[in-house]
Amino acid sequence: MAAIRKALDECKVEHSVFYVNEVDIHLNPTIGTDLQQREQRKRMVTSGQIQKYHLTGALHSCTEKINYVDGSRKWLLLFINLLNYLDGICQLAKTITLIVDNYIIHMSENIRNELKANSKFKMIYQPFFH
């Protein structure tokens, strides 16, 4: 928590701080209860496949502006696309701090390599609360 507070206290144009998270949007229709006459069967048309859309977003802690990238799969590349996007919109920033949860993608070897390649980025993992 101390690292998060310190990053937030130093937030300005040259030291941007973002809260980052991912979300799945389910595109399938919801099937619920419905009224019908006795002995009649209701036909429900669905695609037969689970369809989702994925967003990875970043809320700027100072401006409260939300930036995001989207895709058809929630995986490592979507997060890397967000890093590249933030790097592009924060060109004046000396550091970009990302406050992330403990989702396995955020700790993967590929993400660690991406962060080593661009030392502008710093990740702070949210603490576990019981």
N, C-alpha and C positions, 0 to 999 in steps of 0.2 A: 504494500500500500504506500510505503514511503517513496518508492521509485515512481509510482503513478502520480502522487501529489507533487513531487519535484518536477516531473515532466510537464504537468498542467500549469504549475507556477511559472515555468519558463516559456510557455507557449506564446509565440509571435510569428511573424512572417518567416524569419530565418530559422525558427525551431517549431515546425508544425507538429501537432499531436492529433492523432485520429483514433477513434474507437472503431474496431473492425469486427464484422461478423458476417456469417453466411445465412442464407435462408433458402428453403425449398418451397416452390409454389406448385401445389398439386392442381393439374389441369383437368382431372377426371371429374365427371359429375358426381355429386353426393347422392347416394341412394338412401332414402329414409322411408318413413311410413307414409301411406297414402290411403285414401278412402276409395272403396270400390264396392260394387254389388256382390252379394254372396255368389259363390260358385263361378266367379269370373276371374280370370287371370290377367293381371296387368303386365304389359310388355314394357321392359326397360331397355332402351337402346344405349349401349356403351361401346367404347372403342375396343374393349377386350384387353387393352394393355395399360399398364401404369404409365402415365405421362406426367413429367415434372419439368419445371423450369427453375434455374438456379441463379441467384444473385449473390455477389460478394460486395458488401458496401462498407464505406468508411465515413463516419461522422466526424467532421472537424470540430475539435473541442472548443475553439474560440469563436468561429463563425457560425457553427451549428449547421453548416451546409453538408448535405449528403452527396457523396460521389459513389458510383457503383459501376461494376462491370457485370455482364450477364452471359449465360451460356446454357447449353442443353445438358451439360454434365457438371456435377459438383466435384471438382477434383483439384489437384495441385495447379494445373495450368490456369484455372480461373483466378486463383490467388496470385499467381505470378503476373497475370494480366492486370490485376489491381495494383500491384507494386509498380509496374511500368506506367500505368495511368497516373498514379499519384506522383511519380517522379516527373512526369511531363507537366502536370499542373502546378507543381511546387518547385519550379526551376530556381527561384530565389532562395529556397530553403537550404541551409547548411546541414540540417538534420530533419528527418521525418521519423517521428516516434509512433509506433503502432501499438495500441493496447489491445491485446487479443485474448481469447479464451484458450483453453488447453486442448482444443481440437487437434487431432493427430497430424493433420496437414500442416499446421503452424509449426510443428516441431520436426518435420521431415528433413532428411538429409538434403533433398533438392532445395528446400526453402533456405536452409542454412547456407548452402553454396550460393544461392541467389543473393543473400544478404552480405556474404563475403565479397561478392563481385561489385556490390554497390554499398560502400561503407556509409552512405548517407542515411540508410535505414537502421533503425533500432527497434527491437521488439521487447515489449514488457508483457509478461503473462499475468493474467488476473490470478489472484490467490484463490485457493480452494477455501470455501466456507462450509462448515458442517452444520 
